[in-house]
Amino acid sequence: MAKRTDYTPDPRFVEKFPAVSGNTVNGLGEDRLRRASPFFWHQPHLHAFGDLQQAVTDYHRQSEAVCAVYTPTADRGPRPIE
């Protein structure tokens, strides 16, 4: 797939990016092995990208189609064991 050169990220998300890079959070260039730090899809207060995560989640929750699939009563996932 050809790389798009005309993409501009949505400002509502750009303003939520933290000052720290995801590469820094996950230790790019570090000499010691360690577990990756909490990142996207952890509780927002646990990581630097929490504000961005919340903005993205809030945006997608505006979609009726998304809400229909991800509501606790949605018909998705494995069938219950009977």
Secondary structure, DSSP 8 states (H G I E B T S, - for coil): ----SS----HHHHTT--SS-HHHHTTTT-SS-------TTS-GGGSTTHHHHHHHHHHHTT-HHHHHHHSTT-S-SS----
